[in-house]
Amino acid sequence: MNQPDFRLYSRQDHAFEIDDLKQGAVHLWHLSLDAAESHARFAPAALTPEERDRAARIQREPIRQRFVSTRILLRTILGGYLRCPPETLTFELGEHGKPRLAGTRPDRGLVFNVSHTGKELAVALAFNAQLGVDIETWRPIEDCSTLAARCLAPTELGHWAGLPEAERLPAFFRLWTLKEAFCKAVGRGLALGLQQCVFDCSAREPVLLAWPGQHTEPARQWHFYEIANLSSTSGAIASDRAAKSLRHFDSTSFCD
């Protein structure tokens, strides 16, 4: 089945259009966390008093700054769609810690999911959908075979081990992002069990073959969209409904 590809928008066409999401689009914002520091209007005033208190309790400066920058950018993006000041937004957590806008039902209304790797941030948005996103920068793994054996299902591991050595690291991170995006979409995170979420990645488009909850919901109803335009980084979005269109925004469309 052919599915839409992410189209990169370097200007504000369709940015912050909630009606586009209501009509079935999925939006991805891929930003540098430095954007929260480099642009004057993205200031800590966008944070709530509780978030500023939480930041103050984080002792390690890089971790504190990542938390502050992530919340500022997330609030600014959500405020743009909802046409409200970022600091007025409130969040609540699902049973297993998945965040959503306060006052909304799980996976209903404007939904979002967040991932970061290093100083890169990804925010995925949709409407009335189970949604998850993950991005991972490729980095050397000292014993990748051992880690792969812990994270991959036997069929995945067999396919992965048969790849040329130079292709194994990107292939591992491809599978990892697909699995984590799915685990986040269902609201369970890694506790769902990476080995139990089984993919077939032998073709261009990944297919979810099995997962722990498939006895209540067929696995093949899920849709996966891999993020192009990333350098030495894998990224994927999981959704329980097909996207009518996929729009990819970067720092240019954010700051215009």
C-alpha positions as CSV (number, residue, x, y, z in Angstrom):
1,M,0.0,0.0,0.0
2,N,1.5,3.4,-1.0
3,Q,1.4,6.0,1.7
4,P,2.2,9.7,1.6
5,D,5.7,10.9,2.2
6,F,6.6,13.8,4.5
7,R,6.9,17.0,2.5
8,L,9.3,19.5,4.1
9,Y,7.9,23.0,4.4
10,S,10.6,25.7,4.9
11,R,8.0,28.4,5.2
12,Q,4.7,28.8,7.2
13,D,2.4,27.2,4.6
14,H,0.0,25.0,6.6
15,A,1.9,25.7,9.9
16,F,-0.2,25.9,13.0
17,E,-3.4,25.0,11.0
18,I,-5.5,22.9,13.3
19,D,-8.2,22.5,10.5
20,D,-5.5,20.7,8.5
21,L,-5.1,18.2,11.4
22,K,-8.9,17.8,11.7
23,Q,-9.0,16.9,8.0
24,G,-6.6,14.0,8.6
25,A,-3.1,15.5,8.3
26,V,-0.2,14.6,10.5
27,H,2.3,17.4,11.3
28,L,5.9,17.0,12.3
29,W,8.0,19.8,13.8
30,H,11.7,19.0,13.8
31,L,13.6,21.7,15.6
32,S,16.9,22.5,17.3
33,L,16.5,22.9,21.1
34,D,18.7,26.0,20.6
35,A,15.8,27.7,18.9
36,A,14.2,28.2,22.3
37,E,17.3,30.2,23.4
38,S,18.1,32.0,20.2
39,H,14.8,33.7,19.5
40,A,13.7,36.5,21.9
41,R,10.0,35.6,22.0
42,F,10.6,32.1,23.2
43,A,11.4,33.0,26.8
44,P,11.0,31.2,30.1
45,A,7.8,33.3,30.7
46,A,6.1,30.6,28.5
47,L,6.6,28.1,31.4
48,T,4.2,27.7,34.2
49,P,5.4,28.3,37.8
50,E,5.4,24.5,38.4
51,E,7.6,24.0,35.4
52,R,10.0,26.7,36.5
53,D,10.2,25.1,40.0
54,R,10.8,21.7,38.4
55,A,13.6,23.1,36.2
56,A,15.2,24.7,39.3
57,R,15.4,21.3,41.0
58,I,17.3,19.8,38.1
59,Q,21.0,20.0,39.1
60,R,22.7,19.2,35.8
61,E,22.7,22.2,33.6
62,P,22.4,20.4,30.2
63,I,19.5,18.4,31.4
64,R,17.8,21.4,32.9
65,Q,18.2,23.4,29.7
66,R,16.9,20.6,27.6
67,F,13.8,20.4,29.8
68,V,13.2,24.1,29.7
69,S,13.8,24.3,25.9
70,T,11.6,21.4,25.2
71,R,8.7,22.8,27.2
72,I,9.0,26.2,25.7
73,L,9.0,24.9,22.2
74,L,6.2,22.4,22.8
75,R,4.0,25.1,24.5
76,T,4.7,27.6,21.7
77,I,3.7,25.0,19.0
78,L,0.6,24.0,20.8
79,G,-0.3,27.6,21.5
80,G,0.1,28.3,17.8
81,Y,-2.5,25.7,16.9
82,L,-4.9,26.6,19.7
83,R,-4.5,30.4,19.3
84,C,-3.7,30.9,22.9
85,P,-0.8,32.1,25.1
86,P,1.7,29.2,25.6
87,E,1.7,29.7,29.4
88,T,-2.1,29.1,29.7
89,L,-1.9,25.5,28.5
90,T,-2.1,22.7,31.1
91,F,-1.3,19.0,30.7
92,E,-2.4,15.8,32.4
93,L,-1.0,12.3,32.2
94,G,-2.6,9.0,31.2
95,E,-2.5,5.9,33.2
96,H,1.1,5.1,32.1
97,G,2.3,8.6,31.9
98,K,1.4,9.7,28.3
99,P,0.9,13.4,28.3
100,R,-2.2,15.1,26.8
101,L,-3.9,18.5,27.0
102,A,-5.8,18.9,30.2
103,G,-9.6,18.5,29.8
104,T,-9.3,16.2,26.7
105,R,-10.0,12.5,26.6
106,P,-7.1,10.2,25.8
107,D,-6.2,10.3,22.1
108,R,-9.0,12.7,21.3
109,G,-8.9,16.3,20.1
110,L,-5.5,17.8,19.4
111,V,-3.0,15.1,20.2
112,F,0.8,15.4,20.4
113,N,3.9,13.4,21.1
114,V,7.4,14.5,21.7
115,S,10.9,13.0,21.2
116,H,14.4,14.4,21.4
117,T,17.9,13.2,20.7
118,G,20.8,15.4,21.6
119,K,19.8,18.9,20.8
120,E,17.1,17.9,18.3
121,L,13.4,17.9,19.1
122,A,10.5,16.3,17.3
123,V,6.9,17.1,18.0
124,A,4.2,15.2,16.1
125,L,0.6,16.4,16.0
126,A,-2.7,14.9,14.8
127,F,-6.4,15.0,15.6
128,N,-8.4,12.1,17.2
129,A,-5.6,9.5,16.9
130,Q,-3.3,7.4,19.0
131,L,0.1,9.0,18.1
132,G,3.7,8.4,18.9
133,V,7.0,9.7,17.6
134,D,10.6,8.8,18.1
135,I,13.9,10.1,16.7
136,E,17.4,8.7,17.4
137,T,20.7,10.0,16.2
138,W,23.0,7.2,15.0
139,R,25.7,6.7,17.5
140,P,28.3,3.9,17.9
141,I,27.2,1.0,20.1
142,E,30.0,-1.0,21.6
143,D,28.3,-4.4,21.5
144,C,25.4,-3.8,19.1
145,S,24.8,-7.5,18.6
146,T,24.1,-8.0,22.3
147,L,21.7,-5.0,22.5
148,A,20.0,-6.2,19.3
149,A,19.4,-9.6,20.8
150,R,17.7,-8.0,23.8
151,C,15.5,-5.6,21.7
152,L,14.7,-7.5,18.5
153,A,12.3,-10.4,17.9
154,P,13.9,-13.5,16.5
155,T,12.7,-12.8,12.9
156,E,13.9,-9.2,13.1
157,L,17.3,-10.3,14.5
158,G,17.7,-12.9,11.8
159,H,17.1,-10.2,9.1
160,W,19.3,-7.7,10.9
161,A,22.2,-10.1,11.3
162,G,22.1,-11.0,7.6
163,L,22.7,-7.4,6.6
164,P,26.2,-6.1,5.5
165,E,28.1,-4.8,8.5
166,A,27.9,-1.2,7.3
167,E,24.0,-1.4,7.2
168,R,23.5,-2.8,10.6
169,L,23.7,0.4,12.7
170,P,21.2,2.4,10.6
171,A,18.9,-0.7,10.5
172,F,19.0,-1.1,14.2
173,F,18.0,2.5,14.9
174,R,15.3,2.2,12.2
175,L,13.7,-0.7,14.1
176,W,14.3,1.0,17.5
177,T,12.4,4.2,16.4
178,L,9.5,2.2,14.9
179,K,9.2,0.2,18.1
180,E,9.4,3.1,20.4
181,A,7.0,5.3,18.4
182,F,4.5,2.5,18.6
183,C,5.0,1.9,22.3
184,K,4.5,5.6,22.9
185,A,1.4,5.7,20.7
186,V,-0.4,3.1,22.7
187,G,0.6,5.0,25.9
188,R,2.8,2.2,27.5
189,G,6.3,3.3,26.6
190,L,9.1,0.7,26.6
191,A,7.3,-1.2,29.3
192,L,5.2,-2.7,26.5
193,G,8.2,-4.8,25.5
194,L,10.3,-4.1,22.5
195,Q,10.8,-7.8,21.6
196,Q,7.0,-8.3,21.5
197,C,6.5,-5.5,19.0
198,V,7.5,-7.3,15.8
199,F,8.1,-5.6,12.4
200,D,8.8,-6.7,8.9
201,C,11.2,-4.2,7.4
202,S,12.2,-6.2,4.4
203,A,10.2,-3.9,2.0
204,R,10.2,-0.1,1.6
205,E,7.3,0.3,4.1
206,P,7.5,-1.3,7.5
207,V,4.7,-3.6,8.6
208,L,3.8,-4.4,12.2
209,L,3.3,-8.1,12.5
210,A,2.6,-8.6,16.2
211,W,2.4,-6.8,19.5
212,P,1.2,-7.7,23.0
213,G,-2.3,-6.3,22.6
214,Q,-3.1,-7.7,19.1
215,H,-5.8,-10.0,20.6
216,T,-7.9,-6.9,21.2
217,E,-6.9,-4.8,18.2
218,P,-5.5,-6.1,15.0
219,A,-1.9,-5.0,14.5
220,R,-2.2,-4.3,10.9
221,Q,-4.6,-1.4,11.6
222,W,-1.5,0.7,12.6
223,H,0.3,3.0,10.2
224,F,3.9,4.0,10.3
225,Y,5.6,7.0,8.7
226,E,9.4,7.2,8.6
227,I,10.8,10.7,8.6
228,A,13.0,11.6,5.7
229,N,15.3,14.7,5.5
230,L,17.2,13.6,8.6
231,S,21.0,13.4,8.6
232,S,22.4,10.3,10.4
233,T,19.2,10.2,12.4
234,S,16.3,7.7,12.2
235,G,12.7,8.9,13.0
236,A,9.3,7.4,12.8
237,I,5.7,8.2,13.6
238,A,3.1,5.6,14.6
239,S,-0.7,6.3,14.3
240,D,-3.8,4.2,14.6
241,R,-5.3,5.9,11.6
242,A,-4.0,6.6,8.1
243,A,-2.7,10.1,7.5
244,K,-4.3,12.0,4.6
245,S,-1.1,14.1,4.3
246,L,2.2,14.5,6.1
247,R,3.7,17.9,6.7
248,H,7.2,18.4,8.0
249,F,8.2,21.8,9.5
250,D,11.6,22.9,10.5
251,S,13.1,25.9,12.4
252,T,12.6,28.2,9.4
253,S,8.8,27.8,9.5
254,F,8.8,28.0,13.2
255,C,10.6,31.4,13.5
256,D,9.2,33.2,10.4
